[in-house]
């Protein structure tokens, strides 16, 4: 491990595999499908591990992400996001055809009549077929058609537009409540999901009363998946971060009834300067994302208690807490990123290790295939 | 421009070239050397434009950045940061040799005896030569040896260690005050630089009294460069962001006596969903950095007044301000990033346009050669 140049994105394979199996076991015992969100790791190799552990496929957020993962051998992809650009929809239709030709499948979310019409045109031109999920806004206030109290008319209209478009199959409802994921208290998180699941249940019921079968309600994330699973509404879960567990998710109050996930993703940094009362490491905004706050310093040795203070694109300050010593010039330091998804997107690959961060050895390099795939 | 897929990093070449020339003209008239910081744009092509406009070379922050720019034809590089890892210092020494062989030059900052000793060992093994600047802490509280009131003993000791190391030449003082760059008021910014320039002046004097000539004091950034230039202490300026001007620098109170720079860097996004009171664009944390806050919406049409709210890795919300209309599904939207450096680092290239963002045409693609070069 000493030879790993810094800053580096390091993946603790032992911890990651335990997280992988824990979520797979949860989904099996809960009787729901697991479709992890690959926007988080952006890696075909890690997606294939999730599939091998029982996932039915993976979610992605962008057409280019879907393309890179498909190139890496992932066959069942759900683009759980809206796409309205005709050029992008051409790529979506082409990919749907390519995946179908090898026994796979592409699905897409929609939330507008224009989106459905443009998708239908692209699919017709390619003679492709596509599963389409209608996104409903169950509380996040971002994408999705509104489903106010008892009124699912917009969702019904979209589902009908999908169903009457040749090549498009209405496959269910996308019902993700992103804001609920990081509500800190267990009770408030549970309550937020109870409300969003109730909206999804009412919308599904309204569609079925209108004669439109709803094969699936899909959604949920690492902060709430157990509550969506328990609701009886969701047939599929989309968590992503559970595989790596970042600092922000670990800051949630833990529900003892929910599987525990371990930190598996780290940024290895090095002390490059020592000041009078702090040390400076060679990792800043270009090594880890700070949209969810600064990383936490992880000390495998148990000798240090250090607080990370952001100090620019290439620097971070380490302040001692409660009389802790400071690491010395050249020492390695391990950071748990605040938010794994945009941190991973800064790196071309993971240094995957076994046997611990310090004593362990490098097992292999894992590519971030969809790094920078944002279109 | 309609064909540019979103999100995309767009460079307004006309605005950028005006910024380029304004800073070059300022440095000429102030009689100081200009060595722009290429950590910001990470592009060999843009560095070569800066050199052609009169810059003496460029700064970089990491050995891998230096390597990529050197591959792209940049010959005079100053790594204005500390490097202590022996493996990295081997690369530094190798690059110094390669640049010298083609008539170029590499310089490095140091702030520790260990750093000097390891650098000297790497340089001796390669029979390379290197200019070395001793970094002093003039107020930022990050890297650099302390130079408390009248006491430059640590800087003197380091300069002597450099001077007696074969292959190392003491080339002056690195004296950058990063925190001063974004102090909002002109007076407070000016006062911060007055204090840091005074520390640099005293340190230089102490070194010279100790018999050590100080050929150069180098530092400054886009927020303060005119004050360092006016101090009479600094012989070289290192601004980077002036070339693109991000939202955070534009939020500084402007000093009418200082050249004005225009926004030249944008993220082109597209409206992908429209909610009841907001629009959603396809750009989030993975398209632009938010360490310095959210982007500002730039509206070339003058029809809209919109506030950007961060809504995740792939989404942003646009809220109307003061009765503004909302853009429609599929409309293009232009964002001025909060912080240009880490935003550029998310992208593989710039779409460089001439003739305006909307009416203009794509002139060429410019590579971000050192994207992800963080080691």
Interface residues (C-beta under 8 A of the other chain):
Chain A: X3 X5 X6 X7 X8 X39 X61 X62 X81 X82 X83 X84 X85 X87 X88 X111 X112 X114 X115 X137 X141 X142 X143 X144 X146 X178 X270 X271 X272 X273 X274 X275 X276 X278 X280 X283 X285 X286 X287 X289 X290 X291 X310 X311 X312 X313 X314 X315 X317 X329 X330 X339 X341 X342 X345 X346 X347 X348 X371 X372 X374 X375
Chain B: X3 X5 X6 X7 X8 X39 X61 X62 X81 X82 X83 X84 X85 X87 X88 X111 X112 X114 X115 X137 X141 X142 X143 X144 X146 X178 X270 X271 X272 X273 X274 X275 X276 X278 X280 X283 X285 X286 X287 X289 X290 X291 X310 X311 X312 X313 X314 X315 X317 X329 X330 X339 X341 X342 X345 X346 X347 X348 X371 X372 X374 X375
